[in-house]
Each structure stands twice: as C-alpha cells, then as structure tokens.
Amino acid sequence: MAANINRKAADLSLRSMLHTIKQNDMDNKIPQEWNDILLKDVTFIDLMKHRIYNVLIVANPYDAFMLEDDGRIDEKIYNEYVELGLRYPPTFKQVSTVEEAEEVMQSMSVDLVICMPGNADNDAFAVARAVKDRFPMVPCVVLTPFSHGITRRMQDEDLSIFDYVFCWLGNTNLILSIIKLIEDKMNVEHDIEEAGVQMILLVEDSIRFYSSILPNLYSYILVQSKRISTEALNRHAAALRMRGRPKVVLARTYEEAMAYYDKYHDNTLGVISDVRFPKDGVKDPEAGLKLLREIRRRDEYVPLIMESAEANNRAKAETEGFRFVDKNSKKMSLDLRHLMEEHMGFGDFIFRDPKTRKEVARIGSLKQLQDNIFNIPYDSMLFHISRNHVSRWLSARGIFPVSAFLKGVTWHKLKDVDAHRQIIFEAIVRYRNMKNLGVVAVFDRMKFDRYAHFARIGDGSLGGKGRGLAFLDNVIKRHPEFNSFPGVKVHIPKTVVLCTDFFDQFMEQNNLYQIALSDASDDEILHHFLAAQLPDSLKADFTTFFEATRCPIAVRSSSLLEDAHYQPFAGIYSTYMIPYVEDAEVMLRLLASAIKGVYASVFYKDSKAYMSATSNVIDQEKMAVILQAVVGKDYDGRFYPNISGVLRSINYYPVGDERTEDGIANLALGLGKYIVDGGQTLRVSPYHPNQVLQTSEMEAALRDTQTQFYALDTKHLDTDFTVDDGFNMQELGVKEAEADRSLHFIAATYDPNDRIIRDGLYDGGRKLITFGGVLRHDAFPLPQIMQMAMRYGEEAMKRPVEIEFACNINPDRTGEFNLLQIRPIVDSKQMLDEDITAIPDERCLLRSHNSLGHGVSDDVTDVVYVKYDDNFSAADNYRVAEDVERINNSFLGTDRNYILVGPGRWGSSDFWLGVPVKWPHISAARVIVEVALKNYRVDPSQGTHFFQNLTSFGVGYFTIDTNIPDGLFRKDILDAMPAIEETQYVRHVRFNRPLRILMDGMKGEGVVVKGH
C-alpha cells in the first residue's frame, strides 16, 4: 500500500493539485499564490511585546507572611519560569496599606497590582478600589477567600472596575496564571495579526471555578510551549518560539465570548465553555449551549468543549456533538487535558483507526510528519484530514504558515487522500526550507535531512568562512528576489560547521602542540595529525550528514583569523574534497583524514610565515571546519560544476564603458580551485555581459580562453592524504568535458574551415569556454544573479566584497546558483589628494595605467626584481620563486617592505604563465608589478585568493606593458644600482630615500615616484 501511495504521490503535480482545488473552491477561500503563504515567515521576536515585569501585592501582614515565607512566591515563580524555559520572571513588591501602595507606585513602574484579603477595617475590594481610583490605567486584580459572607457581598459589589476577581486558596500557582492571563489579554490582538497565534476561549463566570481551572490550563499550555520550542533550530530560536504558544482569553458573558470569537474566529484553537452564565444581562441556564451552537454553525471544525457541574448537561452536549467535562469529577483537569490533546492538537499527533480508535501512528515533530505522511493507512488519513486535524496540530505547535494554508485545503474542496498527502508533504518541505534559510541551527540528528540547510556542531566559533556563509544565507533570506527566476534556485550548499571547540579538544587530547609548533616539515606534521583521533561522538553526526547530502563533501578551513575584515587569511589553509561512497565506514575514514589535514595546515611552514608577516601569534589561531556539499554533477567518475566563479564588486580593470563600481567576475568550467590557482578564466563584468575582451577577437578567444579544468576523482579512492590538498583532483582538458556533455550554454565551437566561432555546440571543431549562452543568450540568469549578489552583499557589508560561487545548469535551462563564500575587500583609508596623471615620467620609477589598489605610501626603499632580458625563459620560473621566497623571508620580522617586479603572472600555478609563488612567499611586498615582455605576454590575473590578500592588505598591483607602450618601468635605474643581494635570477636593491607609491583605485592609475 505504502509503495503505491508513494508512486501515486510522486506523479501528482503540485500545480495541478492547486488548480483542482481552485476549480472546486466556490467560496474563494483558497489562497491564490502558494509562495505568498508558505514563504511568509513568522518572526517570533515580535510577539509577546507587553510583559508584566513588576507586581505590587497589597496584603495584610499575615497574608504577606504566607506568601513570603510559606508560599515563597518569588522563588516559586522564578523556578516555574526556569522550568518552563520562560524568560523575564516578574519581581514582587509587597505592602500592607493603600498609602504604602501609592508611595511605591509613584516611585517605580508597576505593571500589575494584586489586592489580597484586607483587615477588619479594609477588605481587598476597598483596597483595590482605592488603588484603581488613583491609578486607573494599571491592571488591578482582587484575590479574595470564598465564604458565604463574601459571596453575598460580591452580589452587591461593582466588580467591573477590576480587571479580574479570583478566589484565593493559598495556591501560588494562581499568581502565575493571573500574570499570564493579563499578558495574553495585552498581546492577543497584536500577536494574532502579526503571526497567526492561536486563541483558546474560556467562557466561565464562576470565580471559584476559573480560579481553579486556569492554573491547570496554563500548566498544560506552558508545557505545550516547550513542545513548540522543539521545532526551533537553535537555543535562541527555541526561546523565541515559546512566545507563539496559544493565548488564553477569559470571557464571563455570552456577549463577551461572541465578541472575542467574532474578532478572532480564524485563529480560535478551541472553545471551553460553561453552560450557565449571563446572556442579555441575565443568567441563562443554556447560554453555553447557545454559544457553542452558534460557533459550530460558523465553523464545522473548531473543537468545542462543554464543562458543567449539572450531570444532565452531558446528554445535551453529546447530542449536539460537543465534548463534555464534568466539573464534579475528581479527575476533571485530567479529562480536560485528554480532550485538548485529542482535539486541540496538543502533545503528539496520534493517527487512529477510525473504526477501532486504536493508535496506528504517533508523530512528535514536523520532520516525523514529513517522513511518515505517505505511510499512514488510507482510512486513518481520511479520518484526520476530513476533520482538519493536521492543520490544528500544526497551529498548536506554532507552525502558522503551513497551518493557515492547509486550513483552506479542506475535504470538501479536494476529495483525494493522496493529493492531501502530497500537499502536506510539499508544504512542510517548503516551510522547513524557509525556516532553515539564514539560520545557524544546532545540529540535531533527528532533524537534519536532505531538506535541512545549515547547522553547527559544537559551542565554539564558526570561524571566518563559517560566519561568511551564515551571513550569505541571511542575505539570501532577506532578498527573496534572488529566487524570482523560474526554474532557478539560489542558495548556499548544504553545510555543517564543526566549531572551534573541537579543534581545541583534538589538539589537547592528542598532545599535538609540541610537534605542531616545532620546525618539523609539513609532511611530518601531517603524519602526526593523521595518526591522531577525533572524538567518537562525531561519528553518528557525520553519518547523518552523509545520508542527507549523498554527494562529495568539501572540507574547508574556517579559522578565527581567516576572512576577518582586516586580516583575511584567504587561501592559506587547506581545503580537501572527498568523494561520496555508499560505505559509511569508508566515508568516515575519508572525512576524518580530511578534517585532520585541515587542522594540520594551520601549522605548515607557509602558515607560520604568514602569521609572522601579519603579526599574529599562531597559538591564538583556532580552526573551525566547514563540511559542505560539493556543487556539481558526477560524470562517470569525475565530479564538477558547469560554472565556478569569483565575483568582485569593485573593478580596478574597467574596459570600454565598464565602471569601477560595476564589478568584475572570473568564470571557469569545473571546480573553483582552478580560479584560485590562477588558471585561465573568462573575465566579464556582470553589468556588461556582452562585452568580453577575451572573446572580442577570434585570435584572442583561441589563445586566451580556458583549456584545462579541475574535477574531483570519484572512482579512485585515494586514502593517502598529502600536504597538497588537490591530491585527488584531476586536471582535464575541455575535450573531456565535451565527452561528459557538460558544456551546454557555456561553450562555443570554432569552425576551422570558415575560421569563425559560433556560440553553442556543433559537431567537429575545437570547443571554447566562452559562456556565451548564459552571458549573451539568456540561457540562465547568471548576469542578473551576479548583479544581485554584488549589490546586496556590498550593501550588507557596507564595503566592496568578493564572492565565490558555483552553478549547475541543466539542458532545460533550469539550474542552481550556489553562493560559497563572501569576504570584504578592504581598501586603504589613506586619502589620495593629487592627480597621479599629472606627475611627469621623469620623476617616476614605475607607472601603470592598469593598477589595483588605492592610497599613498612613502616608507618603502627596497625593490626586488627579476633579472630578465629578451632571451628570458619561463622554464626558470620555479627557481625564480625560490629566490624570491628566500629574499622575502629576510624582510619578515622587520618593519621593511619592498616593491616586487617580474615578468608574467605572479602566483600562477602554471609556471609557464608566471612565477609560481604563494602569498606567504611575497607577503612583505608593498607593490607587486607584472611586466609583459616582447616574447612573454600574459594577461593580468585577478579574482583569486591571492588577490584577495593583495587588496585586503592594501598591496598595490601594477600591470605594465612597455611594448604597447602601456606604462613605464625604469629597469635601467635599478640595473645601475649596487645590489643588497643578487642571485642568478633575482636582484634586490635599496634606495637611500623612500620611494613614494601613489595608487588611484577609481582611475586604475598607479605610480612609484623616486625620492628627492
């Protein structure tokens, strides 16, 4: 049966089901737009805004003593709040006379006055009247003992001036109920309008009875509020969700009850009513029956419970179809609790067999309902949905958007059980996606599944990248227009962060600090880390994550210092990727090794050098680890996305009509490591997608477009982790991607016969990675999403940003855009108050018309440059890198910096394109200059981790091509100077006076002026 249901449900289209509902909807009660309802989030922080903080109790010394010493009201109320997880317990001030009360109320803010039995000359009513006369706006409650004398007295007493009168039997739980009842009255209108909070209407005029029932009722409701909190994703959200508990409203007449129902009928969770109470100004022995009949006439589903001390009313109630509770029963409160469980959605949802009433399934959470909705027997499902039980249960748990939607999807409008199953399932999935968005959840194995989103394991910090991801997630949530493109999903990948406290625990329990802080080689450090043990408690969590993702996992560093606003450590630490395999034990071993590899990378030689360069102490560094679903698809053993990209909201290389503020993107086929490593990417401004310099001419397109890409090897499980975090990646040619059929919308075909490049894939001819389909032919809204990402990211961070992303695009033009990371680009705060272009060439050592960076620097005297000539060979670049690293190390620990000049692309992983240094090898450089030679011309690089560090540290980046001519480099001046140090490939010189470095980031102009 379940299998058939699943198959049928899978065939049902949500759109067609909603169309069916609307066709049958004669009353126009079904919402017109699915998204408008399900994506209207509830902000629980805006609920329960009015609170009782200070309570003044006016009581004679005896009752005050009873409360203080015997009752211990402060302690009891505080303990009650703590036990229920409630915040803001009220404070109590006790006085004995009206004069003392007036003095207190004039000196402090009092939110509630409770007047208790007085003395021989002044009873509680007299005290309360005196207080109310002086302070009419303050809620005032009378507590009175019940005796025949008091009862007769109250018949002649005008009780309307008091908010409530209660029967005092010495039970301090009543005080809590009074506070909650008044808070509910103050908040009910706002909270219902704001969030759809539910109301329980209690209709009772017997002071003695409602004084008895309210503590029991609130006790149960507050326990239910703890159930509401279990649907939250973290502790803070759990505390806030409790504000969404049902409100209790007390009515004492027929007219008052109907007024409440008329106003809040759509949010009435249930009605509990006495039978005999005032109607039309007189006590009516059947007022309750008349009230419940009228409510039932208007709403066939709302639960109606009648309570009475008159036994003959049971038959009347049950004849009308109402539930009945006997006030005289010793287990009256238990009977009421059971009815609320069964009919108002409190407690677990119990699916029953409609014939035998036996339990067939018990549901304790939203996820359990989602997981089991297709397995509930048909008859049971029909019984519950035809009575709207699912909607009511959801509303009682504070899941208001889904409840409100399902309330309108009634059996009258859609008589198809399996369609109801699918609608309920879809509604829950959408709701959980919405609630997960922008929230850092606490990882819970019972809740984390393929619909979960972002969670943390541990109580430490998320680290820099973790914070960036959480921030991105929140930006997406605040801007739903990201997901306004049909068939395109914009989100962050499924993510779990292993917080920094696990790093501390791992280091200490395995005694790793001694080897980690030593001068041991990177390989030796990694060996020790791989031999260490992670806590066994993580295994079950990791297994749950595997089951939820079922795809390769990226294990990324997220240290405390990494991607910080003023000291980004971008790309310094390792990122490993592991393939997905069905064997959980193998996955656990791979993941553990990857995590330990990331931990070890904190203590590698380059990391220590970087720490020194940035004046950080290495033992202050703490590492969180991000476990993230890798974006891409599996192509028979190799896994990669169609598009990876790095997006920067400020462009210091504007071309044509591009503006600096239009931003720039570097796009590549395959994994983003290719971009980070300085591979050949496509440079495009999101606001000018038709203007791509690299593809503007055929020769440039053939020469300057991507020919290689990276993919994760998913066939060969290499378990020998190395210091090189790309050890299990494949470097492939575009021909392999063509064979994988992964080039739709991103490739063009070169026709050698006609010598023309055509957008799209055609038989024969070389395939060029031009991204023409998405940039020029609107196959996928990549330019628009990149524009949004830049605009909203910059707006949220209040500064220029760099964003990493990856896309999967399907042949039908649907797809997903995954935001992977956001970092600030920190520009120098120094003011540039002169026109760089007005400085004559005679005063300049260097001039670039294509510079990156902004600001003024006048404390650099050193220049390190590569000794090149017309016979320069790129084959020597590895040795150049070694010399530069050694010279750079001599600057570390000093306050000196230098200008670095060399041919080709600094930091390229391809030594044919430039000198293959990493950032730590040149970390003391203040300006880095790339020079084009006659026989060695390479386009400038931009958009990598390497350049994130350049811009964040205010390092200038100059591109000079004297062949065009484009810029100036007086190498002859340097050659004529004596060398501080000289090798076969590199020369280091020092000026007597500081050089003056000026960079205009908005104009892309930069100069280095000789000292006078």
Secondary structure as UniProt FT lines:
FT   HELIX           2..11
FT   HELIX           14..24
FT   HELIX           34..38
FT   HELIX           44..46
FT   STRAND          54..58
FT   HELIX           61..65
FT   HELIX           66..71
FT   HELIX           73..84
FT   STRAND          91..95
FT   HELIX           98..107
FT   STRAND          112..115
FT   HELIX           124..134
FT   TURN            136..137
FT   STRAND          140..144
FT   HELIX           148..155
FT   HELIX           159..161
FT   STRAND          164..167
FT   HELIX           173..195
FT   STRAND          199..203
FT   HELIX           207..229
FT   TURN            230..231
FT   HELIX           235..241
FT   HELIX           242..244
FT   STRAND          247..251
FT   HELIX           254..264
FT   HELIX           265..267
FT   STRAND          268..273
FT   STRAND          277..279
FT   TURN            280..281
FT   STRAND          282..284
FT   TURN            285..286
FT   HELIX           287..298
FT   STRAND          304..308
FT   TURN            311..312
FT   HELIX           313..320
FT   STRAND          323..326
FT   TURN            327..328
FT   TURN            330..331
FT   HELIX           332..343
FT   STRAND          349..352
FT   TURN            354..356
FT   STRAND          359..363
FT   HELIX           366..372
FT   TURN            373..375
FT   HELIX           378..385
FT   TURN            386..388
FT   HELIX           389..396
FT   TURN            397..398
FT   HELIX           400..408
FT   TURN            411..413
FT   HELIX           417..436
FT   TURN            437..438
FT   STRAND          441..442
FT   TURN            445..447
FT   TURN            450..451
FT   STRAND          454..457
FT   HELIX           463..478
FT   HELIX           480..483
FT   TURN            486..487
FT   STRAND          488..491
FT   STRAND          495..498
FT   HELIX           500..509
FT   TURN            510..511
FT   HELIX           513..516
FT   HELIX           522..531
FT   TURN            536..537
FT   HELIX           538..549
FT   STRAND          553..559
FT   TURN            562..563
FT   TURN            570..572
FT   STRAND          575..578
FT   HELIX           584..601
FT   TURN            602..603
FT   HELIX           605..613
FT   TURN            614..615
FT   HELIX           618..620
FT   STRAND          623..629
FT   STRAND          633..634
FT   STRAND          638..640
FT   STRAND          643..648
FT   TURN            656..657
FT   HELIX           660..662
FT   STRAND          664..668
FT   HELIX           673..676
FT   TURN            677..678
FT   STRAND          682..684
FT   TURN            686..687
FT   TURN            689..690
FT   HELIX           693..695
FT   HELIX           698..704
FT   STRAND          708..713
FT   TURN            725..728
FT   STRAND          729..733
FT   HELIX           734..740
FT   TURN            744..746
FT   STRAND          747..751
FT   TURN            752..755
FT   STRAND          756..759
FT   STRAND          766..769
FT   HELIX           772..775
FT   HELIX           782..797
FT   STRAND          801..809
FT   TURN            811..812
FT   STRAND          815..824
FT   HELIX           836..838
FT   HELIX           841..843
FT   STRAND          844..848
FT   STRAND          851..852
FT   STRAND          855..866
FT   TURN            870..871
FT   HELIX           874..876
FT   HELIX           877..891
FT   TURN            892..893
FT   STRAND          898..903
FT   TURN            906..907
FT   TURN            911..913
FT   HELIX           919..922
FT   TURN            923..924
FT   STRAND          925..933
FT   TURN            934..935
FT   HELIX           945..952
FT   TURN            953..954
FT   STRAND          956..961
FT   TURN            962..965
FT   STRAND          968..969
FT   HELIX           971..975
FT   STRAND          979..982
FT   STRAND          986..1000
FT   TURN            1001..1004
FT   STRAND          1005..1009
//
